[in-house]
C-alpha cells in the first residue's frame, strides 16, 4: 500500500481563455500529515480540492489517491467539506446524520461516537436550526466522519466563526489527527494553519509557489532581537557581522535574521568582542505569517526578473 495519500501531476483548470484557476499543480501528501493549502481568495485552493474530489472537471493533468489512480470507488475512503452540507433545519443532529448515512449508503455508522467526538452528543436531539454557526460546522465534520474515512478534506473550516468556535474546530482537528487520519485543510488563516498543520503549500494565482514542513519554515527564520547601551557601536557591529542575513531597526531594538550556521550565543560573543555593550538579546519566535509574506515577496521578485528577461 502506498504511503502517498494524494499525488497530483500538472493538474490544471481553465474556466475560460482569460481565467486560469489552477496552473500545473504538483502536490504530494503522505499518509498521516495535516497538510495546509494556503493562499488568498482566488489562489486556486477550492478548485484544486474540487478537482481531486471529482466535483470539478480538470482541463489537463492527473491525480491519484492512495497510489491507485482516480477510481471513483476510492472516494469512500475520503470525507470532505467543500461547502456547507445541506441539513434539514427542523431535524435533529442525529436525524440529519441518519439521512446522510442513507444517502451515502453507509452501513451502521457509529453515530453516538461521532457526536461525542465533535461535542454535540448532549445536543444531538435538538433541531439543527437552534445550533450556533460553530455547532453547525462541527455537525458538518461529523457528517464527513460517518464512513470512518482515512482522509478528511476541509475547505476553510473556521470561516465566519468567532474565537471560541475557531478554538473548538482547532481542538477537533487535532483530535482527528491523533486518530491516525490524514487531513488536507484549505485556509487563508495563517495562525490556524501554524497551530494545526504539519506541512503546507502556498498557492498564488493558481500556482504552487512553495511547499514544506511548518517546523522547517519557522526554523528557517533564525530571528534575534537585540539592543545595547551603545546604539551606534551596535549598529556598526551589526553592519559588519558576517552572521547577519538581514537587519531591521525598531526603536532601540534591532531585529536580526541570522544565517543558518549562527546561533544567538555566537552572535552575543561577536557583539561583546565588538564592544557593543549589549543589554538585551533574545531569540524571536517566528510566525507562519512572516514566512508567508517572505514567500510572496520572493515570488514577486522572481516574476519580475522573468518578465524583464522576456522584454529584454
C-alpha angles and dihedrals in degrees: 000000000000119000088210108091098185131014129174130190124196089333107184137175124188116181094184141343089279101037116069102172099176123019121195098324114198115189135161118184118183124210116278099024126128096217122193125205105205128191145109122273110293095027093118102258098127094039091052092051091045091055096049089048092051096241094107119049116233124230093211141334131061144254134200132203119208090347090293104102125244100311108161091226090066090069090078085075091057130075118195145179112195095148133011106284118241107257124178107246096214096046123086124245090257092050093046091052090050089054091050091048091054093046091051093040092237111168119219100340118195092247096164092048092049093048089052091048093054093042098247102107094104090051096038094116097045119104115265090235090067093059125106119237090260092052091049090053091050089051088053088054089049090055090051090052097052096098093045092242125199092221131040124196120196124184111204094332094181097044111141095002126133120238093270092050091048091051091050093052090046091053090047093051091051090048091052090048089057089055088071093258127144115230131196113193127185113202145146092205102101096186092056093047089051091053099048110021128086095192136014146184127211117223125196127175091345096310131106106234099173142010134176145108121308091228094054092045091055094042090054087067098077092181126178132182115208139170135175143197087240105051095179093051090047091051091052092047092051092049090053098041112113091202096062113094095180137355134200126184119222111179110297092347134079122212109210133188109208126210115255094259094053126087130193089253092054091048091050091051090050093049092048088052089052090051093238093151093227113204099173134028126161138158112247121223106233123217133221087242090064091049091046092053090047090053091051091049091050090048091051091050092049092048091049092051091048091049092050091051091053093050096044 
